Amino acid sequence: MRDLSLHILDIVENSIAAGAKKVEITIEEDTNKNLLVVKIKDNGKGMDKKTLTKALDPFFSTKKIRRIGLGLSMLARATKEAEGSFDIKSKKGRGTRVTAKFVYDHIDRKPIGNMAETIIVLVASNGLKADFIYKHSKNGKSFLFDTRYLKRKLNGVLINQPEVLELLKKRILRELKRIQEGT
Amino acid sequence: MKKLKIGDLEKIREKVRRTAVLRQGKSRAKITVHMGTCGIAAGAREILSGLLSEIKKKKLNDVIVTTSGCAGLCSREPMATVEITGKPPVKYVDLTIEKMSKIVTEHIIKGNILNEYALAVGSERTH
């Protein structure tokens, strides 16, 4: 994976496959603490203890179609490369929470990448069956994208309409630019 | 760039109200982009993004876009399955944005299967 936004897309696709109806993606950039934190929390079907212990094993997958599962293990490795840490918590029937921490200015820390595209792709393909809450902050400046609020505002018009998606993408890009400026 | 406000959503709401019905299950075609780890690493996100632009550009209001996991053929990613109502589904492999654009014009709009990009016809029917 080239950047973290692709890792995030991959992990959230897992959430959707686990039947999540709500996925929260949080990115916290703190240059003062030299820390980048990525959290993904879902209300999918979760994992039992036995599955959870194997979740980071690249040669384990719950899927039947192939016997390797690289998604989580690759994100865990990306945190290691940047002297960060990786944590996964899950409860069967409740959901799963993944936390990836990185040393912000580490030379091997992957760039965040195109989060606008990741969010729009998720909303376009799964926006009707799930809600996405994306919080992004940098040094105290923050931005919130919440499809529950947007759906209420749209009042019946579907969130996966091309015109809506284009507008939302522009909004995310503008907001991301705003929180990146002046820091 | 023009500053966009959340209030703009309300304008769009009125604009697309009539076409919205089509997306609530009465679609003519469904395109599933395979978004497993392998697909994403091979560029599936850009394929889906390109597909959304094509759909908007060509004003296709009766096409559903969705994602699925790994189909077990990681080396042929990015992949997408095109299903036209009443026709057998077609799985396209080794996609690029250009190929996807051609698939939209030829297969989705005109109904001609692009055999040179297809892996198989008639599997994984979900529509």
Interface residues (C-beta under 8 A of the other chain):
Chain A: M1 L6 L9 D10 E13 I16 A17 K63 I65 R66 G69 L70 G71 M74 E117 T118 I120 V121 A124 S125 N126 L150 K153 L154 N155 G156 V157 L158 N160 Q161 P162 E163 V164 L165 E166 L167 K170 R171 R174
Chain B: M1 K3 L4 I6 D8 L9 E10 I12 R13 K15 V16 R17 T19 A20 R23 Q24 V33 M35 G36 T37 C38 I40 A41 R45 E46 L48 S49 L52 I55 K56 V65 T66 T67 G69 C70 A71 G72 C74
